[in-house]
Amino acid sequence: MKKYTLFELQQYLHRVISLNFPEPVWVTAEVSQVKSSRGHLYLDLVQKKEGDQGQ
């Protein structure tokens, strides 16, 4: 199994997403939890409930 650095993996994922989504993409989700660590905020996102289209 080939090993990748975090940077290599990030570059690969960026290329894959860019090739498959050439236009900007908006993701709709609910924030289920917010965590704070060393001045950074981390969001846990979950799928919105079915039937809730939001705006």
MODELLER restraints for C-alpha pairs under 7 A, 6 or more apart:
rsr = mdl.restraints
at = mdl.atoms
rsr.add(forms.Gaussian(group=physical.xy_distance, feature=features.Distance(at['CA:29:A'], at['CA:45:A']), mean=5.98, stdev=0.5))
rsr.add(forms.Gaussian(group=physical.xy_distance, feature=features.Distance(at['CA:29:A'], at['CA:46:A']), mean=5.65, stdev=0.5))
rsr.add(forms.Gaussian(group=physical.xy_distance, feature=features.Distance(at['CA:29:A'], at['CA:47:A']), mean=5.22, stdev=0.5))
rsr.add(forms.Gaussian(group=physical.xy_distance, feature=features.Distance(at['CA:29:A'], at['CA:48:A']), mean=5.23, stdev=0.5))
rsr.add(forms.Gaussian(group=physical.xy_distance, feature=features.Distance(at['CA:30:A'], at['CA:45:A']), mean=5.56, stdev=0.5))
rsr.add(forms.Gaussian(group=physical.xy_distance, feature=features.Distance(at['CA:30:A'], at['CA:46:A']), mean=5.32, stdev=0.5))
rsr.add(forms.Gaussian(group=physical.xy_distance, feature=features.Distance(at['CA:30:A'], at['CA:47:A']), mean=6.38, stdev=0.5))
rsr.add(forms.Gaussian(group=physical.xy_distance, feature=features.Distance(at['CA:30:A'], at['CA:48:A']), mean=5.62, stdev=0.5))
rsr.add(forms.Gaussian(group=physical.xy_distance, feature=features.Distance(at['CA:31:A'], at['CA:43:A']), mean=6.42, stdev=0.5))
rsr.add(forms.Gaussian(group=physical.xy_distance, feature=features.Distance(at['CA:31:A'], at['CA:44:A']), mean=5.84, stdev=0.5))
rsr.add(forms.Gaussian(group=physical.xy_distance, feature=features.Distance(at['CA:31:A'], at['CA:45:A']), mean=4.71, stdev=0.5))
rsr.add(forms.Gaussian(group=physical.xy_distance, feature=features.Distance(at['CA:31:A'], at['CA:46:A']), mean=6.45, stdev=0.5))
rsr.add(forms.Gaussian(group=physical.xy_distance, feature=features.Distance(at['CA:32:A'], at['CA:44:A']), mean=5.53, stdev=0.5))
rsr.add(forms.Gaussian(group=physical.xy_distance, feature=features.Distance(at['CA:32:A'], at['CA:45:A']), mean=5.73, stdev=0.5))
rsr.add(forms.Gaussian(group=physical.xy_distance, feature=features.Distance(at['CA:32:A'], at['CA:46:A']), mean=6.35, stdev=0.5))
rsr.add(forms.Gaussian(group=physical.xy_distance, feature=features.Distance(at['CA:33:A'], at['CA:43:A']), mean=5.93, stdev=0.5))
rsr.add(forms.Gaussian(group=physical.xy_distance, feature=features.Distance(at['CA:33:A'], at['CA:44:A']), mean=5.13, stdev=0.5))
rsr.add(forms.Gaussian(group=physical.xy_distance, feature=features.Distance(at['CA:34:A'], at['CA:41:A']), mean=6.64, stdev=0.5))
rsr.add(forms.Gaussian(group=physical.xy_distance, feature=features.Distance(at['CA:34:A'], at['CA:42:A']), mean=5.66, stdev=0.5))
rsr.add(forms.Gaussian(group=physical.xy_distance, feature=features.Distance(at['CA:34:A'], at['CA:43:A']), mean=4.74, stdev=0.5))
rsr.add(forms.Gaussian(group=physical.xy_distance, feature=features.Distance(at['CA:34:A'], at['CA:44:A']), mean=6.41, stdev=0.5))
rsr.add(forms.Gaussian(group=physical.xy_distance, feature=features.Distance(at['CA:35:A'], at['CA:41:A']), mean=5.64, stdev=0.5))
rsr.add(forms.Gaussian(group=physical.xy_distance, feature=features.Distance(at['CA:35:A'], at['CA:42:A']), mean=5.02, stdev=0.5))
rsr.add(forms.Gaussian(group=physical.xy_distance, feature=features.Distance(at['CA:35:A'], at['CA:43:A']), mean=6.49, stdev=0.5))
rsr.add(forms.Gaussian(group=physical.xy_distance, feature=features.Distance(at['CA:36:A'], at['CA:42:A']), mean=6.24, stdev=0.5))
